[in-house]
Amino acid sequence: MDRKRIGVVLSARSPFEWDLVDDLYDAADAAGYRLDMGLYSPRRSRFRVAAELAERCAAVIVVGPDRADRLDRLTSPLVVIGERIPDLDAVTIGTDEWLGGEIATQHLIDLGHTAIAHIGGGENSGAAERLRGYLDAMAAAGLREQVRVFDGDYTEQSGARVADEILDGGTPPTAVFAANDRIAVGFIAELRRRGVRVPEDISVVGYDDTEHAALAHIALTSVRQDTAQLAESGVAAVAALLGDSEESADTGGFGYYGSVALDPALTVRESTAPPRTAPTAPRFAPTAP
């Protein structure tokens, strides 16, 4: 086992996770560690990939896990970047997801929107916190009766599906907060296919502020998670667990099982604007057969 090698488990399909990779390399280099990457997939679980990495690495960082991964079976030092999993002996580095949801929704409220919908990200605690931030912001603004929540799953396909559901369902909202950028991109693509303008007809906010969000033809307003800070905190946690930093003296090595929630920020681009007159259903192109 190489004491200066850190295993990293991540998805090949997540733009946010790949945005994090360069920052992890930078943070590891600065701290004197090397990284060994492992990709999970529907056929290769996070646990399986993490267990394989643990055989040759001193510690493992898992990006974006969920409760079904059974990471509690790992015996090596473990750091999680993403949502906190109850009863898992790991350091968790994440972003305040509730605050991110609140910031996204409040931005739309401040622009003058009242009919604001949310597209969720599925059944995980991160998506639940983003939803809670949306609901609390709507309630604080006296907009409980305007709340509309649609089921999504962090994919472009779910964003397109919800766009059709909204446009075929009568009067659409004037703004939508999507639980991640992939949902938002799929949502915007389907809106445009059906003749709906962004932001003139519907404003859209995403989450993660990935590279796709900054593309000129998307220009997505999005909640930014500071990947450099997440990476630096993750590598620092590994150093504490391994006793390679002064922090470990205070945390007791493996006793360092806390969680750190970093503050998100909003990157404002051209996908949001004050509301205009809501478009009517007959304007939209029909759903493709």
C-alpha positions in Angstrom: 0.0 0.0 0.0 1.3 3.4 -1.0 0.9 5.9 2.0 1.1 8.8 -0.3 -1.6 7.6 -2.8 -5.3 8.6 -2.4 -8.0 6.6 -4.3 -10.9 8.7 -5.7 -14.2 7.2 -6.7 -16.4 9.2 -9.0 -18.9 8.9 -11.9 -18.0 9.2 -15.6 -21.4 10.8 -16.2 -21.4 13.7 -13.8 -20.1 17.1 -15.2 -19.8 18.4 -11.6 -17.7 15.5 -10.5 -15.4 16.0 -13.5 -15.1 19.7 -12.8 -13.9 18.6 -9.4 -11.1 16.3 -10.7 -8.6 19.0 -11.8 -9.0 20.7 -8.4 -8.4 17.4 -6.6 -5.2 16.9 -8.6 -4.0 20.4 -7.7 -4.9 19.9 -4.0 -3.2 16.5 -3.9 0.0 17.8 -5.6 0.2 20.7 -3.1 -0.1 18.3 -0.2 2.4 15.7 -1.6 -0.1 13.0 -2.5 -0.8 11.2 -5.8 -4.3 10.3 -7.0 -5.6 7.0 -8.3 -9.0 7.4 -10.1 -11.8 4.8 -10.2 -15.0 5.1 -12.1 -18.3 3.5 -10.9 -21.1 2.6 -13.1 -24.4 0.6 -13.0 -22.3 -2.5 -13.3 -19.5 -1.4 -10.9 -20.8 -0.1 -7.6 -19.1 2.6 -5.7 -18.2 0.1 -2.9 -16.6 -2.3 -5.3 -14.5 0.5 -6.9 -13.6 1.9 -3.5 -12.6 -1.5 -2.1 -10.3 -2.1 -5.1 -8.6 1.3 -4.6 -8.3 0.7 -0.8 -6.0 -2.3 -1.6 -3.3 0.0 -3.0 -4.2 3.5 -1.5 -3.8 4.8 2.0 -7.2 6.5 2.0 -10.2 6.8 -0.3 -12.3 9.8 -1.3 -15.8 9.0 -2.6 -17.6 11.7 -4.6 -21.4 11.8 -4.5 -22.3 8.6 -2.7 -25.7 7.5 -1.5 -26.9 5.3 1.3 -27.3 2.3 -0.9 -23.5 2.1 -1.5 -22.8 0.3 1.8 -19.6 2.2 2.2 -19.7 1.3 5.9 -18.0 -2.0 4.9 -14.8 -0.2 4.0 -12.0 -0.4 6.6 -9.7 2.2 5.1 -9.8 5.9 6.0 -12.7 7.4 4.1 -13.6 11.0 3.0 -16.9 11.7 1.3 -17.4 14.8 -0.9 -21.1 15.2 -1.2 -24.1 14.4 1.0 -23.6 13.2 4.6 -24.6 9.5 5.1 -25.8 8.8 8.6 -23.8 6.4 10.7 -21.0 6.3 8.2 -17.5 6.6 9.7 -16.2 9.2 7.3 -15.3 12.8 7.1 -17.9 14.5 4.9 -17.1 17.6 2.9 -20.1 19.2 1.2 -22.0 22.4 0.4 -24.9 23.8 2.3 -27.6 22.4 -0.1 -30.4 24.1 1.7 -28.7 27.5 1.3 -28.1 26.8 -2.3 -31.8 26.1 -2.9 -32.8 29.2 -1.0 -30.3 31.4 -2.9 -31.6 30.1 -6.3 -35.2 30.7 -5.4 -34.6 34.0 -3.8 -32.9 35.2 -6.9 -36.0 34.5 -8.9 -38.2 36.1 -6.3 -36.0 39.2 -6.3 -36.4 39.5 -10.1 -40.2 39.7 -9.5 -41.3 36.1 -10.2 -44.0 34.5 -8.1 -45.0 31.5 -10.2 -41.8 29.5 -9.6 -41.6 25.8 -10.0 -38.9 23.3 -8.9 -37.6 20.2 -10.6 -36.2 17.8 -8.0 -33.2 15.5 -8.2 -34.6 12.3 -6.9 -34.5 10.6 -3.5 -31.3 11.6 -2.0 -30.5 14.0 0.9 -28.8 16.6 -1.3 -31.8 16.9 -3.6 -34.1 17.0 -0.5 -32.1 19.9 1.0 -32.3 21.8 -2.3 -36.0 21.3 -2.3 -36.3 22.4 1.3 -34.4 25.6 0.5 -36.9 26.3 -2.4 -39.9 25.6 -0.2 -38.6 27.8 2.7 -37.9 30.7 0.3 -41.3 30.5 -1.2 -43.0 30.3 2.2 -40.9 33.3 3.5 -42.1 35.3 0.4 -45.7 34.4 1.0 -45.8 32.2 -2.1 -46.9 28.8 -0.6 -49.8 28.6 -2.9 -47.5 29.0 -5.9 -45.4 26.0 -5.1 -45.1 23.5 -7.8 -42.7 20.5 -7.6 -41.9 18.1 -10.4 -40.0 14.9 -10.2 -36.5 14.7 -11.8 -33.5 12.5 -11.5 -30.4 14.7 -12.3 -30.5 13.8 -16.0 -31.2 15.9 -19.1 -34.0 13.5 -20.0 -35.9 14.3 -16.9 -35.6 18.0 -17.6 -37.0 17.5 -21.1 -39.8 15.3 -19.8 -40.8 18.0 -17.2 -40.7 20.7 -19.8 -43.3 18.8 -21.8 -45.3 18.1 -18.7 -45.4 21.8 -17.8 -46.2 23.0 -21.3 -48.9 20.5 -21.9 -50.5 21.1 -18.5 -51.9 24.6 -18.9 -50.4 27.9 -17.7 -46.7 27.4 -17.1 -44.6 29.1 -14.4 -42.6 32.1 -15.3 -39.5 30.6 -13.6 -38.0 27.2 -12.8 -35.3 26.2 -10.4 -33.8 22.9 -11.4 -31.9 20.7 -8.9 -28.8 20.5 -11.2 -27.4 21.8 -14.4 -28.1 18.6 -16.4 -31.8 18.9 -15.6 -31.8 22.6 -16.5 -30.0 21.9 -19.8 -32.5 19.3 -20.9 -35.4 21.5 -19.8 -34.1 24.5 -21.8 -33.5 22.4 -24.9 -37.0 21.1 -24.9 -38.5 24.6 -24.2 -36.6 26.0 -27.2 -37.6 23.0 -29.4 -41.2 23.9 -28.7 -40.8 27.7 -29.3 -40.4 28.9 -25.8 -37.9 31.6 -25.1 -35.4 31.6 -22.2 -35.5 33.9 -20.3 -38.2 36.0 -22.1 -41.0 33.4 -21.4 -39.5 31.2 -18.6 -36.4 32.0 -16.5 -34.3 29.0 -15.5 -31.8 28.5 -12.7 -29.6 25.4 -12.4 -27.3 24.0 -9.7 -23.5 23.1 -9.7 -22.4 25.8 -12.2 -20.7 23.2 -14.4 -18.7 24.1 -17.6 -21.9 23.4 -19.6 -23.6 26.2 -17.7 -21.1 28.8 -19.0 -21.5 27.8 -22.7 -22.7 30.8 -24.7 -25.8 29.1 -26.1 -26.9 28.0 -22.6 -25.6 30.9 -20.4 -27.3 29.3 -17.4 -27.7 31.1 -14.1 -26.5 28.4 -11.6 -25.7 27.8 -7.9 -21.9 27.4 -7.7 -20.2 24.9 -5.5 -16.6 25.9 -5.0 -14.8 22.8 -6.3 -11.4 24.1 -5.4 -12.4 24.5 -1.8 -14.2 21.2 -1.7 -11.0 19.5 -3.1 -8.7 21.3 -0.7 -10.9 20.4 2.3 -11.1 16.8 1.1 -7.4 16.4 0.8 -6.8 18.1 4.1 -9.2 15.7 5.7 -7.2 12.8 4.3 -4.1 14.3 5.7 -5.7 14.5 9.1 -6.9 10.9 9.0 -3.5 9.7 8.1 -1.7 11.8 10.7 0.1 13.8 8.1 -1.0 17.2 9.4 -1.0 19.1 12.6 -4.8 18.9 12.6 -4.7 15.2 13.3 -3.3 15.9 16.8 -6.5 17.6 17.7 -8.8 15.1 15.9 -7.3 11.9 17.1 -6.5 10.4 13.7 -9.4 8.1 12.9 -11.5 10.0 15.4 -12.0 12.8 12.8 -15.5 11.9 11.7 -17.0 15.3 11.3 -18.7 17.2 8.5 -17.9 20.5 6.8 -20.6 22.5 4.9 -19.3 25.1 2.6 -21.4 28.1 1.5 -22.5 28.1 -2.2 -22.8 31.2 -4.3 -24.9 32.2 -7.3 -23.4 32.8 -10.8 -25.9 35.0 -12.7 -26.0 34.6 -16.5 -28.6 35.2 -19.2 -31.1 32.5 -18.4 -32.9 34.6 -15.8 -34.7 37.9 -16.2 -37.7 39.7 -14.7 -41.0 38.1 -15.7 -43.0 39.2 -18.7 -46.5 38.3 -19.6 -46.8 34.5 -19.1 -47.2 32.7 -22.5 -50.4 30.9 -23.3 -50.6 27.2 -24.1 -51.6 27.5 -27.8 -48.3 29.3 -28.5 -46.2 26.1 -27.9 -45.3 23.5 -30.5 -46.9 20.2 -29.7 -45.0 17.3 -28.0 -43.2 15.1 -30.5 -45.0 11.9 -31.1 
